[in-house]
Amino acid sequence: GGNTDFDEVTGLELDKKIKKIVTPSGEYFCKTLVLSTGANPKELGIANESKFIGKGIHYCAHCDGRFYKDKTVAVIGGGNSAASDAMYLSNLAKKVYLVHRRDTLRATKLYHAPLNKAKNVEFLWNSTVNSLTYEERINGFTVKNTKTCEEKHIDCDGIFISIGRKPATDFLKGELSLDESGYIIADETTKTHIPGVFAIGDVRTKPLRQVVTAAADGATCVHFAEEYLAEISD
């Protein structure tokens, strides 16, 4: 067994054979480094949003949707994840509002027909959420039409925010190559462009971000890290 230390990483130096990790309590040195910092849901950024997380504000429909059986919910977003969340919730909730700031979904076409056919799904096009209403929990929100500037209040029991995810890569400060969305560029080998540095899970570029793919990344990474260590010790 090895030691487990919990600390905040404030800096990295990865360009040499021995990598350096800088933390407030000291420096760590290693031959191989695995980055598994994941990605976090993007927030709407409106007042009291964080205060009501778990009390009507949610970021994962498949995690928390079961609490809203036969209730009224809203999904905020227009991409594949928002469309998928709306479809899932339509099978549980009494009513689903899908709020999108444009006049058509960005989601792939395969979602359009099922959502249009779902009798309990109502689209709020060209709309942005302006404010939340609440007592002990969220009980609704106000939307503003981006074209007419008209505002109206919507009653609901829960709001699922699905406007994308942000990878936790700010701390890298240019040490590794990132794609346009900020994910670490690493293929199915989990290798980054720096020998001995690996990226696994949601933080790396990949088509599907689920627990099963993160676990697979871990197994793959161990194989190639062992291979790398054998190579440098020769």
N, C-alpha and C positions, 0 to 999 in steps of 0.2 A: 504494500500500500504506500501511497504517497501523501504529501501534505496538500490540504486545500486552504488557500488564502482568499479572503474576500476583500477586494479593494477596487478603487476606481482607477481606470487607466487614463492617464493624462497625456501620454506621449509614447511613440514607438520609434525605434530605429531599426529598420529591417534590411538595409542594403548590404550588411556584412554577413559573414558565415555565422557568427554568433549574434542573435537578435537581442535587442534590449527593450524591455518594457518598463516604462516610468510610471510610478504611482506616488501618491502623497506620502506613503510610509517607506518608500525606498525603490530600488531598481531590481529587476529580475532579468536573468540572462538565460537564453535557451538556444538549442540548435534548430528545433522546429517549433512552429507556432500555429495553432488552430484558432481561427476566428469564427465564433458562433453567436454573434450579438443579435441576430434576428432583425425583425422589422416591426414597427409599431403602427397601429392605425392612425391615419390622419384625423385630426379633430376639426370640427366646423369652425371653432374659434369664437363662439358666441358666449355671452354672459351666462354664468352658472352651469355651463356644460359639464365641467369636471365635478362639480358639487353633486350632481345627480347621476353619476355613473353607477349603474346597478339599481338606481331608483327611477328607472324609466329611460335612461340613456344607455345605449348598448352599441357595441362595435362588432358583434359576432352573432348573426341570426341563428346559426346552427348550434351555438352554445346556449343562448338564452331565449330562443324563440318559444320553447315549450311553456314558458311562464305566461304566454299570451294567447292561449287557446280560447277561442270565442271572444276575443277582445279586439280593440281597434289599435292598429299600429301604423307607423310611417317609416318608409325607407328613404333615406336621402342619398342621391347619387344617380348615375346614369350609365355606368360601365357594366362589365360582365358580373362583377361581384354584387353590385346593387340589384341587377336583374335576377340573378340567382337567389339572392336573399328574399326578394319580393315573391318569387315563385314558391320558395320554401314556406314562407310565412303565410301565403295565400291558402295553404293546406291546413293551417292551424287557426289563424285569426279569423274573426268575423269580417273584418274590413282591413284593407291594406292601401294606404296612400303611397304612391311613388312620386317623390318630389325631385324634379330635375331642372337645372338652370337653363337648359336648352329646350328646343321644341321637338327633339327626337332623341332616342337613346343612342349612346355610343356603343352599347353592347352589341355583340354579334347577332345577326339576323335570327338565329335559332331561338332566341328568347322572345322575339317580338310577337309572333303569333300566339304562343301560349299565354303571354301576359295580356294581350288584347282579348283573348277568349275568356280569361278568368273573370267571373262576374263580380267578385268582391275586390278587384283591384281598380283603383281610380288614379289616373295620372294627373299630376299638377305640373304642367309644363311651364317653362320660362319663369320658374319660381325659385326663390331663395328663402331660407329660414332666417327670419329677422330676430326673433326672440322666443324664449321658452316661457310657458306658464306652468304653475305648480302650486301645490300646497305641501304635503309631506313628500309627495312624489310628483313626477311630471304628469300633467293632465292635458297638455296641448301645446300648440306653438302658433306663431304668427308667420305667414308667408307674404312675400312681396313679389308682385309680378314685375319682371325685369323690363317689360315693354310698356305696360300701362302705369306702373308704379302703384297700382292698387294693392291694398293690404287686406288680408282676411285671416280670421282665426280658425284653426282646425282643432277639434277635440280629439284626443287620442290617449291611450294608456301607455304606449311605449314608442320610442324613436330609435331606429337602427341606422347609424351613420356608416355609410359605405362609400367613401370617396377616395379610397386608395390607402396604401401603406407607405411608410417612410422607413428605409433601412437605417439601422443604427450604425452609421459609418462616419459621423462627423469627427470622431476622435482620431481618425486615420490621418487627417491633415496632409493629404497628398502622398502618403507613403505607398499606397496601392492604387492600381488602375480601377476606376469605377465606370459603370455605364452611365447613360444620360439620366437615369433615375436614381443614381447613387448606390446601386448594388455593386458588390465586389465582383469583378470579372473573373470567373473561374468556371471551367467546364466540368464534365461529369467525373473527371479525375479528382476534383476539388482543388487542383493546383492553381495557385495564382501565378502572376508573371514573375514573382520572386521565389527562387528555389528554397524549399523548406517552410514556406508559408502557405497555409491551406484555408479555404473558406467553406463552411458547411451550413446547411439549413437555409432559413429564409433570407440570410444576408447576401447570398450569392446569386448570380444570374441563373435563372432556371424557369422552365415553363409552368411548373406546378409546385406551389408552396403548401405542403401538408406535412403532418407529423411523419408519415411513412417515408417521404422523400428525405426529410432531415435525418431520420434514423439510417437510411441507406447511405447518405453522405458520410455519416460518422464511421460506418464500416469501411467505406471506400477510402476515407482519409487515413485511417489507421494502416491500411495496406500500403498506401503510397508514402506515408511518413516513415514506416519501417524500411521501405525500399530506399528512400532518400538517406536515412541514417546509415544504412549499410554501405551506400555508395561513398559517402564522405569519410567513412572510417577506413576504407580500403587504402 
